[in-house]
Amino acid sequence: MNYTIERITNYTPALVQPISQMLEELTGRISDSCEEYLQKVVADNNTELFILYCDNKVAGMVTLAYYPALSGAKAWIEDVVVL
């Protein structure tokens, strides 16, 4: 098995379907706004999306959000899914 992790920097329609499936796995419900949120996440300077590929197929994802705090810069991990 060959694993790679890619930081997504541009909106790609091909990711909508696999991300929708992973969000359904994560939340237990179907999201009808995945495409809209995917566009927002990749366009946001304080958020990064990483996709895990296994043998060139989407196998997982994680969202990393950055924010300032009085104690310094912070990061928060969200939307962790590994299939």
C-alpha positions as CSV (number, residue, x, y, z in Angstrom):
1,M,0.0,0.0,0.0
2,N,1.2,3.5,-0.9
3,Y,0.0,6.3,1.4
4,T,0.3,10.0,0.6
5,I,-1.0,13.2,2.3
6,E,-1.9,16.2,0.2
7,R,-2.6,19.8,1.4
8,I,-5.5,21.0,-0.6
9,T,-4.9,24.6,-1.7
10,N,-7.5,24.9,-4.5
11,Y,-11.1,23.8,-4.9
12,T,-11.5,20.6,-6.9
13,P,-14.9,19.3,-7.8
14,A,-13.6,15.8,-7.8
15,L,-13.2,16.0,-4.0
16,V,-16.8,16.8,-3.3
17,Q,-18.1,13.2,-3.5
18,P,-15.4,11.6,-1.3
19,I,-15.6,14.4,1.2
20,S,-19.4,14.1,1.3
21,Q,-19.0,10.4,2.0
22,M,-16.5,11.0,4.8
23,L,-18.7,13.7,6.4
24,E,-21.6,11.3,6.4
25,E,-19.4,8.8,8.1
26,L,-18.3,11.4,10.6
27,T,-21.7,13.0,11.4
28,G,-24.2,10.3,10.5
29,R,-26.1,12.6,8.2
30,I,-25.9,13.6,4.5
31,S,-24.6,17.1,3.9
32,D,-26.2,19.0,1.0
33,S,-23.7,21.9,1.5
34,C,-20.4,20.0,1.2
35,E,-19.4,21.8,-2.0
36,E,-20.1,25.2,-0.6
37,Y,-18.1,24.5,2.6
38,L,-15.3,22.9,0.7
39,Q,-14.9,26.1,-1.3
40,K,-14.9,28.2,1.9
41,V,-12.4,26.0,3.7
42,V,-9.8,26.0,0.9
43,A,-10.2,29.7,0.4
44,D,-9.8,30.6,4.1
45,N,-6.3,31.7,5.1
46,N,-6.8,30.3,8.6
47,T,-7.9,26.8,7.6
48,E,-6.1,24.0,5.9
49,L,-7.5,20.8,4.5
50,F,-5.4,17.6,4.2
51,I,-6.5,14.5,2.3
52,L,-5.0,11.1,2.9
53,Y,-4.7,8.9,-0.2
54,C,-4.1,5.2,-0.2
55,D,-3.1,3.8,-3.6
56,N,-4.3,7.0,-5.2
57,K,-7.8,6.7,-3.6
58,V,-9.1,9.1,-1.0
59,A,-8.9,7.4,2.4
60,G,-9.2,10.1,4.9
61,M,-9.1,13.8,5.8
62,V,-8.4,16.4,8.5
63,T,-9.1,20.1,8.8
64,L,-6.6,22.3,10.7
65,A,-7.8,25.7,11.8
66,Y,-5.5,28.5,13.1
67,Y,-6.6,31.3,15.4
68,P,-4.9,33.9,17.5
69,A,-5.2,33.9,21.3
70,L,-3.8,36.1,24.0
71,S,-1.4,33.3,24.9
72,G,-0.2,33.0,21.3
73,A,-1.1,31.3,18.0
74,K,-3.3,28.2,18.3
75,A,-4.4,25.4,16.0
76,W,-7.5,23.2,16.2
77,I,-8.0,19.9,14.5
78,E,-11.5,19.1,13.1
79,D,-13.2,16.7,10.8
80,V,-10.8,13.7,11.3
81,V,-12.0,10.8,9.2
82,V,-10.0,7.7,8.1
83,L,-11.8,5.1,6.1
